[in-house]
């Protein structure tokens, strides 16, 4: 394995029932993190994480802290097993940005877990109070998809990779966008099975709630740079970090732009810490020359 890497953390949608169970059962240093999460979030949290059902784990209030926990523990195991490894930066897809900041020391483990749990609950509440959805636009030009979103009154939620953009908004607006996509040069448009319109104006109540949650939180200076989904910058003051994390709730996740920026800076070695290999797939569409490997279970450490 290369001596220096950027670590990348999974976002909502990557969760899998049973993720982290091997850590919990087989790694003594991992178990206390899961036990602490159970103390903070309740017995039901670990039961749903390890046993499901998948529909329950998909709930925003469960999957966000679950992904944070899994990503953070994966990082601790990585550092223990490869003490010579130099982690030179971090990023995370949407929710994963909070894990990235925990990796950087901006939050303590418990502080980040608490914030993420509150964020998940706020977003779940916003989903229940609005009628929204999302759709993936595959193969279209960026400007054409942005104009399509504007014409349909919806938002650009994610710039995931070249040729892969996700729109978010009202069900009516998304249905209209899907219907108009082909004539706007989009090869394929597909509505996603999601609970609500993440990263759109329908999440405004969650954004306002998160701002209040973060208002009194004391953040530490990041020990490694964390690139922001919202601004594609590397904020290093508490006020700038909080602003980007709050703005991200209704703003676009500029993942593709963030990864291209890191690559342009000379970064070529990445590790995805989280289930599903979603980020690895996106990176392969962004730059095939980049070295990226995914770690989601104990067996994956043997391949590093």
NUMARDO-9324 format. One line per field, with one value per residue (C-alpha): residue in three letters; x, y, z; residue number from 0. Coordinates in nm, 3 decimals. Example, Ala and Ser with C-alpha at 12.3 -4.5 7.8 and 13.67 -1.06 7.14 Angstrom:
# residues 2
rest	(ALA, SER)
east	(1.230, 1.367)
north	(-0.450, -0.106)
up	(0.780, 0.714)
nr	(0, 1)
***
This chain:
# residues 304
rest	(UNK, UNK, UNK, UNK, UNK, UNK, UNK, UNK, UNK, UNK, UNK, UNK, UNK, UNK, UNK, UNK, UNK, UNK, UNK, UNK, UNK, UNK, UNK, UNK, UNK, UNK, UNK, UNK, UNK, UNK, UNK, UNK, UNK, UNK, UNK, UNK, UNK, UNK, UNK, UNK, UNK, UNK, UNK, UNK, UNK, UNK, UNK, UNK, UNK, UNK, UNK, UNK, UNK, UNK, UNK, UNK, UNK, UNK, UNK, UNK, UNK, UNK, UNK, UNK, UNK, UNK, UNK, UNK, UNK, UNK, UNK, UNK, UNK, UNK, UNK, UNK, UNK, UNK, UNK, UNK, UNK, UNK, UNK, UNK, UNK, UNK, UNK, UNK, UNK, UNK, UNK, UNK, UNK, UNK, UNK, UNK, UNK, UNK, UNK, UNK, UNK, UNK, UNK, UNK, UNK, UNK, UNK, UNK, UNK, UNK, UNK, UNK, UNK, UNK, UNK, UNK, UNK, UNK, UNK, UNK, UNK, UNK, UNK, UNK, UNK, UNK, UNK, UNK, UNK, UNK, UNK, UNK, UNK, UNK, UNK, UNK, UNK, UNK, UNK, UNK, UNK, UNK, UNK, UNK, UNK, UNK, UNK, UNK, UNK, UNK, UNK, UNK, UNK, UNK, UNK, UNK, UNK, UNK, UNK, UNK, UNK, UNK, UNK, UNK, UNK, UNK, UNK, UNK, UNK, UNK, UNK, UNK, UNK, UNK, UNK, UNK, UNK, UNK, UNK, UNK, UNK, UNK, UNK, UNK, UNK, UNK, UNK, UNK, UNK, UNK, UNK, UNK, UNK, UNK, UNK, UNK, UNK, UNK, UNK, UNK, UNK, UNK, UNK, UNK, UNK, UNK, UNK, UNK, UNK, UNK, UNK, UNK, UNK, UNK, UNK, UNK, UNK, UNK, UNK, UNK, UNK, UNK, UNK, UNK, UNK, UNK, UNK, UNK, UNK, UNK, UNK, UNK, UNK, UNK, UNK, UNK, UNK, UNK, UNK, UNK, UNK, UNK, UNK, UNK, UNK, UNK, UNK, UNK, UNK, UNK, UNK, UNK, UNK, UNK, UNK, UNK, UNK, UNK, UNK, UNK, UNK, UNK, UNK, UNK, UNK, UNK, UNK, UNK, UNK, UNK, UNK, UNK, UNK, UNK, UNK, UNK, UNK, UNK, UNK, UNK, UNK, UNK, UNK, UNK, UNK, UNK, UNK, UNK, UNK, UNK, UNK, UNK, UNK, UNK, UNK, UNK, UNK, UNK, UNK, UNK, UNK, UNK, UNK, UNK)
east	(0.000, 0.119, 0.265, 0.026, -0.345, -0.662, -0.942, -1.297, -1.614, -1.947, -2.274, -2.637, -2.748, -2.434, -2.559, -2.591, -2.748, -2.470, -2.200, -1.943, -2.058, -1.723, -1.546, -1.769, -1.726, -1.361, -1.174, -1.139, -1.045, -1.360, -1.617, -1.607, -1.712, -2.019, -2.100, -2.074, -2.302, -2.555, -2.533, -2.590, -2.848, -3.016, -3.019, -3.247, -2.977, -2.730, -3.007, -3.116, -2.754, -2.664, -2.999, -3.212, -3.457, -3.301, -3.605, -3.551, -3.176, -3.257, -3.435, -3.227, -3.223, -3.059, -2.842, -2.659, -2.516, -2.463, -2.245, -2.059, -1.987, -1.877, -1.652, -1.491, -1.418, -1.279, -1.038, -0.925, -0.857, -0.668, -0.443, -0.381, -0.298, -0.086, 0.084, 0.326, 0.041, 0.027, -0.325, -0.283, -0.648, -1.010, -1.345, -1.688, -1.991, -2.264, -2.310, -1.958, -1.815, -1.898, -1.700, -1.416, -1.412, -1.406, -1.110, -0.941, -1.005, -1.251, -1.502, -1.442, -1.600, -1.889, -1.940, -1.964, -2.196, -2.432, -2.433, -2.492, -2.776, -2.946, -2.886, -3.042, -3.349, -3.392, -3.368, -3.609, -3.858, -3.818, -3.882, -4.202, -4.326, -4.262, -4.349, -4.015, -3.800, -3.483, -3.376, -3.045, -2.953, -2.703, -2.509, -2.617, -2.410, -2.375, -2.519, -2.816, -2.900, -2.866, -3.103, -3.344, -3.348, -3.415, -3.695, -3.863, -3.823, -3.597, -3.241, -2.915, -2.846, -2.528, -2.256, -2.141, -1.912, -1.881, -2.212, -2.387, -2.592, -2.880, -3.176, -3.394, -3.722, -4.097, -4.243, -4.414, -4.094, -3.887, -4.150, -4.139, -3.757, -3.756, -4.010, -3.807, -3.465, -3.421, -3.499, -3.239, -2.968, -2.980, -2.920, -3.113, -3.324, -3.437, -3.629, -3.455, -3.611, -3.548, -3.745, -3.729, -3.564, -3.218, -2.997, -3.291, -3.492, -3.735, -3.465, -3.471, -3.616, -3.336, -3.078, -3.213, -3.219, -2.861, -2.746, -2.888, -2.725, -2.383, -2.414, -2.280, -2.051, -1.682, -1.478, -1.106, -0.873, -0.861, -0.532, -0.557, -0.739, -1.104, -1.248, -1.602, -1.883, -2.050, -1.763, -1.492, -1.261, -1.076, -1.218, -0.999, -1.188, -1.486, -1.714, -1.624, -1.659, -1.999, -2.120, -2.025, -2.183, -2.506, -2.518, -2.464, -2.809, -2.993, -2.695, -2.538, -2.287, -2.000, -1.831, -1.700, -1.552, -1.397, -1.229, -1.101, -0.958, -0.769, -0.640, -0.528, -0.332, -0.141, -0.332, -0.343, -0.393, -0.730, -0.899, -1.277, -1.377, -1.736, -1.978, -2.077, -1.781, -2.001, -1.719, -1.479, -1.726, -1.765, -1.389, -1.347, -1.579, -1.389, -1.028, -0.930, -0.563, -0.627, -0.541, -0.840, -0.925, -1.228, -1.235, -1.571, -1.492, -1.203, -1.118, -1.045, -0.750, -0.569, -0.568, -0.406)
north	(0.000, 0.352, 0.543, 0.841, 0.843, 1.048, 0.874, 0.895, 0.817, 0.680, 0.868, 0.777, 0.494, 0.286, 0.123, -0.256, -0.465, -0.631, -0.381, -0.371, -0.693, -0.858, -0.563, -0.590, -0.964, -1.004, -0.680, -0.594, -0.232, -0.184, -0.313, -0.011, 0.225, 0.015, -0.018, 0.359, 0.412, 0.181, 0.384, 0.709, 0.593, 0.297, -0.081, -0.066, 0.114, -0.176, -0.431, -0.256, -0.212, -0.578, -0.751, -0.513, -0.514, -0.317, -0.091, 0.018, 0.074, 0.289, 0.539, 0.857, 0.859, 0.514, 0.505, 0.833, 0.747, 0.387, 0.501, 0.746, 0.471, 0.219, 0.466, 0.592, 0.243, 0.136, 0.429, 0.335, -0.023, 0.106, 0.322, 0.038, -0.217, 0.021, 0.264, 0.372, 0.501, 0.878, 1.014, 1.347, 1.447, 1.341, 1.384, 1.231, 1.206, 1.420, 1.258, 1.119, 1.469, 1.453, 1.129, 1.298, 1.576, 1.321, 1.161, 1.501, 1.560, 1.844, 1.645, 1.384, 1.046, 1.102, 1.464, 1.366, 1.075, 1.305, 1.569, 1.312, 1.148, 1.486, 1.566, 1.235, 1.294, 1.647, 1.525, 1.238, 1.485, 1.709, 1.409, 1.325, 1.683, 1.730, 1.538, 1.513, 1.271, 1.252, 1.136, 1.042, 1.198, 0.983, 1.098, 1.461, 1.776, 1.965, 2.290, 2.112, 1.928, 2.246, 2.425, 2.131, 2.157, 2.529, 2.485, 2.223, 2.409, 2.148, 2.152, 1.987, 1.764, 1.581, 1.615, 1.256, 1.197, 1.313, 1.224, 1.146, 1.421, 1.383, 1.620, 1.670, 1.844, 1.805, 1.488, 1.692, 1.875, 1.557, 1.379, 1.672, 1.662, 1.288, 1.339, 1.615, 1.459, 1.283, 1.591, 1.777, 1.527, 1.306, 0.942, 0.799, 0.954, 0.744, 0.834, 0.704, 0.510, 0.760, 0.889, 1.252, 1.533, 1.550, 1.847, 2.055, 2.345, 2.092, 2.026, 2.387, 2.297, 2.043, 2.301, 2.549, 2.279, 2.172, 2.534, 2.546, 2.212, 2.333, 2.682, 2.594, 2.308, 2.369, 2.241, 2.170, 2.269, 1.991, 1.803, 1.714, 1.904, 1.810, 1.917, 2.052, 1.909, 2.248, 2.488, 2.246, 2.440, 2.313, 2.521, 2.531, 2.760, 2.657, 2.920, 2.820, 2.447, 2.497, 2.716, 2.457, 2.169, 2.368, 2.488, 2.132, 2.025, 2.218, 2.280, 2.074, 1.801, 1.885, 1.548, 1.528, 1.878, 1.799, 1.482, 1.652, 1.930, 1.683, 1.501, 1.832, 1.899, 1.576, 1.332, 0.987, 0.744, 0.706, 0.466, 0.438, 0.354, 0.233, -0.021, -0.069, 0.063, 0.351, 0.606, 0.366, 0.335, 0.712, 0.761, 0.512, 0.733, 1.045, 0.936, 0.579, 0.648, 0.710, 0.435, 0.366, 0.068, 0.010, -0.121, -0.229, -0.546, -0.717, -0.929, -0.615, -0.524, -0.832, -0.687, -0.355)
up	(0.000, -0.074, 0.218, 0.185, 0.101, 0.102, 0.292, 0.156, 0.352, 0.229, 0.217, 0.268, 0.040, 0.091, 0.412, 0.441, 0.715, 0.912, 0.824, 1.101, 1.266, 1.190, 1.353, 1.661, 1.703, 1.606, 1.683, 2.054, 1.979, 1.769, 2.016, 2.254, 1.973, 1.897, 2.265, 2.310, 2.010, 2.173, 2.495, 2.306, 2.052, 2.226, 2.197, 1.894, 1.695, 1.705, 1.650, 1.330, 1.220, 1.262, 1.197, 0.993, 0.833, 0.549, 0.526, 0.886, 0.840, 0.535, 0.759, 0.770, 1.149, 1.152, 0.843, 0.900, 1.244, 1.124, 0.834, 1.054, 1.308, 1.046, 0.866, 1.186, 1.319, 0.981, 1.004, 1.355, 1.243, 0.939, 1.154, 1.399, 1.128, 0.915, 1.157, 0.886, 0.667, 0.628, 0.584, 0.405, 0.358, 0.383, 0.215, 0.250, 0.027, 0.187, 0.531, 0.491, 0.525, 0.896, 0.923, 0.738, 0.996, 1.278, 1.099, 1.093, 1.462, 1.403, 1.611, 1.875, 1.801, 2.041, 1.938, 1.572, 1.650, 1.839, 1.565, 1.290, 1.483, 1.520, 1.153, 1.052, 1.268, 1.129, 0.770, 0.836, 0.978, 0.672, 0.446, 0.633, 0.609, 0.237, -0.079, -0.253, -0.448, -0.658, -1.003, -1.161, -1.494, -1.682, -1.985, -2.014, -2.043, -1.714, -1.847, -2.005, -1.683, -1.479, -1.716, -1.699, -1.322, -1.337, -1.591, -1.372, -1.044, -0.884, -0.753, -0.854, -0.555, -0.658, -0.916, -0.861, -1.159, -1.518, -1.685, -1.357, -1.193, -0.946, -0.929, -0.622, -0.549, -0.555, -0.703, -0.973, -1.063, -1.077, -1.288, -1.531, -1.542, -1.611, -1.889, -2.057, -2.006, -2.339, -2.546, -2.337, -2.433, -2.125, -2.217, -1.923, -1.646, -1.354, -1.041, -0.729, -0.443, -0.166, 0.133, 0.027, -0.164, -0.010, -0.097, -0.214, -0.076, 0.070, 0.333, 0.456, 0.797, 0.848, 0.746, 0.999, 1.266, 1.197, 1.219, 1.572, 1.660, 1.543, 1.687, 2.031, 1.928, 1.993, 1.700, 1.693, 1.411, 1.150, 1.166, 0.797, 0.519, 0.463, 0.128, 0.145, -0.069, -0.083, -0.155, -0.279, -0.048, 0.261, 0.545, 0.857, 1.093, 1.302, 1.146, 0.788, 0.861, 1.025, 0.738, 0.476, 0.670, 0.713, 0.351, 0.229, 0.357, 0.084, -0.144, -0.419, -0.335, -0.572, -0.539, -0.894, -0.872, -0.533, -0.657, -0.973, -0.759, -0.540, -0.847, -1.003, -0.683, -0.747, -0.528, -0.684, -0.394, -0.223, 0.018, 0.044, 0.401, 0.404, 0.259, -0.100, -0.301, -0.428, -0.415, -0.587, -0.874, -0.902, -0.903, -1.187, -1.395, -1.290, -1.354, -1.437, -1.358, -0.990, -0.742, -0.515, -0.298, -0.079, 0.279, 0.417, 0.611, 0.791, 0.488, 0.285, 0.509, 0.380, 0.028, 0.118)
nr	(0, 1, 2, 3, 4, 5, 6, 7, 8, 9, 10, 11, 12, 13, 14, 15, 16, 17, 18, 19, 20, 21, 22, 23, 24, 25, 26, 27, 28, 29, 30, 31, 32, 33, 34, 35, 36, 37, 38, 39, 40, 41, 42, 43, 44, 45, 46, 47, 48, 49, 50, 51, 52, 53, 54, 55, 56, 57, 58, 59, 60, 61, 62, 63, 64, 65, 66, 67, 68, 69, 70, 71, 72, 73, 74, 75, 76, 77, 78, 79, 80, 81, 82, 83, 84, 85, 86, 87, 88, 89, 90, 91, 92, 93, 94, 95, 96, 97, 98, 99, 100, 101, 102, 103, 104, 105, 106, 107, 108, 109, 110, 111, 112, 113, 114, 115, 116, 117, 118, 119, 120, 121, 122, 123, 124, 125, 126, 127, 128, 129, 130, 131, 132, 133, 134, 135, 136, 137, 138, 139, 140, 141, 142, 143, 144, 145, 146, 147, 148, 149, 150, 151, 152, 153, 154, 155, 156, 157, 158, 159, 160, 161, 162, 163, 164, 165, 166, 167, 168, 169, 170, 171, 172, 173, 174, 175, 176, 177, 178, 179, 180, 181, 182, 183, 184, 185, 186, 187, 188, 189, 190, 191, 192, 193, 194, 195, 196, 197, 198, 199, 200, 201, 202, 203, 204, 205, 206, 207, 208, 209, 210, 211, 212, 213, 214, 215, 216, 217, 218, 219, 220, 221, 222, 223, 224, 225, 226, 227, 228, 229, 230, 231, 232, 233, 234, 235, 236, 237, 238, 239, 240, 241, 242, 243, 244, 245, 246, 247, 248, 249, 250, 251, 252, 253, 254, 255, 256, 257, 258, 259, 260, 261, 262, 263, 264, 265, 266, 267, 268, 269, 270, 271, 272, 273, 274, 275, 276, 277, 278, 279, 280, 281, 282, 283, 284, 285, 286, 287, 288, 289, 290, 291, 292, 293, 294, 295, 296, 297, 298, 299, 300, 301, 302, 303)
***
